[in-house]
Amino acid sequence: MSALRPHQLGLCRACHQFIKPLERECPHCGANVLRAALDYQERHDMATRAAQDLNALLAELGLVSPHS
């Protein structure tokens, strides 16, 4: 008898609930899982760029070190 392995759950980026692998639609909120993941990644990338831009401006003003 083989040991059962637990599922590695994913995360719905629309409602932040755990979902089974390969779900196309979130069973909790009904969101398209792929679309929600792409939207999340786009927002994450925008926030990362904004933080980098802010850090660069603060460094130009001498308020933070250039690599903090």
C-alpha positions in Angstrom: 0.0 0.0 0.0 1.5 3.4 -1.0 1.4 6.3 1.3 -1.0 9.1 0.4 0.6 12.4 -0.4 -1.2 15.6 0.4 -2.1 17.9 -2.4 0.0 21.0 -2.9 -2.7 23.6 -2.7 -2.6 26.8 -4.8 -3.9 30.2 -3.9 -6.7 32.1 -5.6 -5.3 35.6 -6.1 -8.8 37.0 -6.3 -10.1 35.8 -2.8 -6.9 34.5 -1.2 -8.5 31.1 -0.5 -6.6 27.8 -1.0 -7.6 25.9 -4.2 -6.7 22.5 -5.6 -4.0 22.3 -8.3 -5.2 22.8 -11.9 -8.5 24.5 -10.9 -9.6 26.8 -13.7 -12.3 28.5 -11.7 -12.1 29.3 -7.9 -14.7 27.2 -6.1 -14.9 30.0 -3.4 -15.4 33.2 -5.5 -15.8 32.0 -9.0 -12.9 33.9 -10.4 -10.9 32.7 -13.4 -7.8 31.5 -11.6 -5.4 32.2 -14.5 -6.8 35.7 -15.0 -6.6 36.5 -11.3 -3.0 35.3 -11.2 -2.0 37.4 -14.2 -3.8 40.5 -12.7 -2.0 39.9 -9.3 1.4 39.6 -11.0 0.8 42.8 -12.9 -0.2 44.7 -9.7 2.9 43.2 -7.9 5.2 44.3 -10.7 3.8 47.8 -10.7 4.2 48.0 -6.9 7.8 46.8 -7.1 8.6 49.4 -9.8 7.0 52.1 -7.7 9.0 51.1 -4.7 12.2 51.1 -6.7 11.4 54.5 -8.2 10.6 55.9 -4.7 13.8 54.5 -3.3 15.8 56.1 -6.2 14.1 59.5 -5.6 14.8 59.3 -1.9 18.5 58.4 -2.6 18.7 61.4 -5.0 17.5 63.6 -2.1 20.1 62.0 0.2 17.4 60.6 2.5 18.4 57.0 2.0 21.5 55.2 0.9 21.4 54.3 -2.8 21.2 50.5 -2.2 18.8 50.3 0.7 
